[in-house]
Amino acid sequence: MKYYIVDAFTDKPFGGNPAGVALLDGEIFPDDSLMRQIAAELRYSETAFVRRDSGKEFTVRYFTPMAEVELCGHATIATFALMHQAFGLSGRCLCHTKAGDLSIDAGERVMMQMATPEIVETIEDTEEIYRALGITGYTPNLPVMIASTGLPDFMIQVRDVATLQDMRLDMEAIAEITRRYHAVSFHVFAFGGDGHTAHVRDFGPLYGVPEESATGTANASLTHYLQQNGCIPPTGDFSFLQGEAMGRPSVVSTRVTADGTIYVGGTAAVVAEGELRLRI
């Protein structure tokens, strides 16, 4: 199969969040164990395995180096940006995922429809969560919640951008807490007052991803969380700056329409391509 390395949520190579994209040559997905091994070999946080069902209809599965996940926002943006740049795909497309069927607008900027947003749980005792971030003696203005637009993530406010960039992380504790609550990551944010809705960092060590430089699904969930807590209007366009601490700044755009549908997207840069030849 052909594979590509695509940097999502940026228009420049070596920025944003890199993803592997593997295009199936046929109708049958490889064994799950093989797709996981391929994802581990490519070494990116997620690799998308893509089957083209018809002209504008696709089935996509997502693997981290350790396990399959139901949905990955930046790998989806990478996939459809690749299909536009390499194969001329544009306009409204349908993407089948294990998190549901998604509407995708392909083009220079890819926007993907997210699953119905929800607040999964509000966390009352947050001491261990902040301790895992190396933060003590802080009472946030906003509650810690688990929110989802396809994947459940913790939404965690910290005092300011300086605190966000200088946390002392306990990755084992973060992995244990996310495992216990059946969540994917800690999505930590601070308001910067600089034109972006928020600055964010995302940690998913339970799935072998210590930190991601851009996360589409988690920022869509953060958009819903901020709406539910009265921080942003019920509709509009929003912007999240991520990846600063990793030297890979990424801008993740979200849009909320009048019916409450959340879209997330951005641009992407294709930086490499090759061919997988597996003799097993």
N, C-alpha and C positions, 0 to 999 in steps of 0.2 A: 504494500500500500504506500501511497505518497504521504509524506508528513511535512509539516511546516512549523516554523516557530514564528509566532505573531505576538507583538507587543500591543496589548489592548489599553484603551483609555489614554492614548498619546498619538501624536502624528509624527513622532521622531523615533528612529530606531534606538534601542537601549534605554527607553523610558517606559513609563506605564508598568503594566503587569504582564509578563510573558506567559504564554500558554502553548502547549503542543496541540496541533490539529492533525489528525490522521484521517485520510479519506479512504473509505472502504472501496475496494474494487470488487463489487458484488453485493448480494442481498443479505448475506449471513454475517452477523457479528462474530468475531473470534471468541474463544472461551474467555470467561471473566478473568481467570488467572493470567492469561496471556496479555489481556489489555492492561491489567495492573502491572505486569512486568514491563510492558512497553512504557507505561507512564513513569515507572521507577527509572527506566533507562534514560528517558528524556529529562528527568529530574526537575520538571516544573511542578508547581503546586497542583495544577490540573492539566489533563490532556483530554481533548474532545475527540471522540470517535464518531465519524459522520457518515451516514448513509443517505444518499439522495434517492428519495422515493419517487419523485416526479420533478417537473421543471422547477417548481417553487415550494416543494414539500420535502422535508428532511426529518430523519430520526437521529437524535444525538444522545450519546451516553458519555458520562464524565467519570474519569478515574484520577484519584490522587496517587502518589507513590505507594499508598497503603491500602486504599479501599475505593469502592465506587461511591459517588455521591449523586443525589437525584438531580441536581442542577448546579451550574456554575455560571455566574453572570459574565465574568471577563472572558471565559473560554467561548461563550456563545457570541459575544461581541467580536472576538477574534475570528471565529468560524465564518460569520456572515460578512465581515470586512474582507476576509480572504476570498470568499466566493464572489464578492463584488470586484475586487481588484484583479483577481486572476482569471475569472470566468465570466465577468460582465453581469452578474446577478444584480437586479435592482427591483425595488418595489416591495409590496407586501408579500411575505412568505409565511409558511406554517412550519413550526418546529415542534416535533413530538419529543417529550422528555419524560422521565419517570416522575417529575413533579407536575406533569400536565402538559397540555398543548398550549404553545405560546405563539403569539403573533409577532413577527419580526419585520421591521422596515429596514431593508438593505439599501446601502448607498455609501457615499463617502463618510457619512455619520450613520451608525447603526443604532436603532432604538428597538428595544425588546420589551414586550408586554410581560409584566410579572404576574405571578399567581395572586389570587385574592389576598390582600394583606390582613394580618390578624395580630393581636397581642396575645401571646400564648400564656404568659404568666408574669405576675409582678412579684419580685423578690423582696421579702420583708427584711430578712437578716442579710446585710450586704458586707459585713465586716471581713469575711474570708475572701470575698471577691476583690475588695480594695487591697487587702493584705497581699493577694497574689500579684497585684500590680505594684507593690512596694509603696502604697499610699496609706498613711494612717492619719487619724484626726481630721478627716474631711467629711463634711455632710453635704451631699450634692443638692442642687436645687430641684433636680428631676429624679424620679424613681428609676431604679434599675429594673428593666423589664426584658423578657425574651419576646422578640418580635419575629415575624416570618412573612416573607413573600415567596415561599417555596422551600426555604431552609430556615430553621430556628437559630437565631443568634442573640447573645446578650447585648443589650444597649446600655452603655455605661458612660456616664458623664464624668469628666475630670475638671479641675479648677480652671485651667487655661492652657494655651498651646505650649508654653514652656514646660508645664507639668507633663503634658501628653508626650513630648519628645524626650523626656528624661526619666521615664519610669524604670524601676528596678524589678524586672519580671521574674516570676517563679513559674516556669513553663510546666513543671510537673503538677503544680497546684491548679493551673489553668486547665490542663488536660483532665484532671480529676473532676473539677467542677463541671466542665462541659459534659463529661461522660455521665455524671450523676443526673444532670438536668436534661439529658438527651438533646443537647444543643451542639452547634458546629463550632462556634467561635465566640471570643470576646471582641465586640466591636466598640472601641473606645473613642470618644469624641470630645472636642472642646470648641467653644465658639471663639472665633478670631476677630470678628468685626472688620474683615478685610475684603468683603465682596463675595466670599464663599459662605455657603450656609453653615458649614462646619469643617474643621480639620479632623481627620480620623486616622486611626490605626486599627488593624485587625489581626487577631492571633488565634490560630487553629491548630495547636500542637497535637491534639487528639488525632487528627487526620494527617499528621506528618507535615504540617504547614506552620512553622513557627511564626511567620508574619507574611502577609500579602501586601503588595504595593497598590493594589486596586481590587475592590470587591463589589461587583454589581449588585448581587442579591442582598448583601448586608446593607448597602447604602439605600437600596429601595426600602428595606425594612426600617432603616433609620428615618427615612422620609415619613413613613407612616407613623412611627413613634413620635416624631417631632410634631406632627399634625395632632395626634391624640393628646399631646401635652400642651397644646396651644402655642407652640413656638413658631410655626409657619402657617401661611394661609392654607385653606382646604384645596385650592388648585393653584397651578403655576409651574414654573421651571426653577430647579434648584441645582446647586453645585457643591461638590464635596472634594476637598483636596486631601489626597492620601499619598503615602509612599515617601514623604519627605525624609523620614529617619533612615530610609534604605537607599537614599540617593537616586530614587526612581519616581520623581513626582508625577502624579496621575490626577487627572480631572475627571470625575465621574458625574455625569449629568443625569438628573431625574426629572420626570414630568408627571404631573397628576392632572387628569382630565376631569371634566364636570361630573362624570359618572363614578369617580373615585378610582379609576384604573391607573396604576402606576407603571410608567415606562422608565427604563434605565438604559443609558447608552453612552456613546462616544466614538472617537475615531480609533484607528489602529494602524500599525506599521508591520508589514511582512518583512522579516529580517533573514530568513533562511528557509530552504526547502531541500528535501532529499527523498530517498526511497528506502523503505524498510524491506529487507530480504531475509526472511526467517526460515531457516531449515531445521524443522523440529520433527 
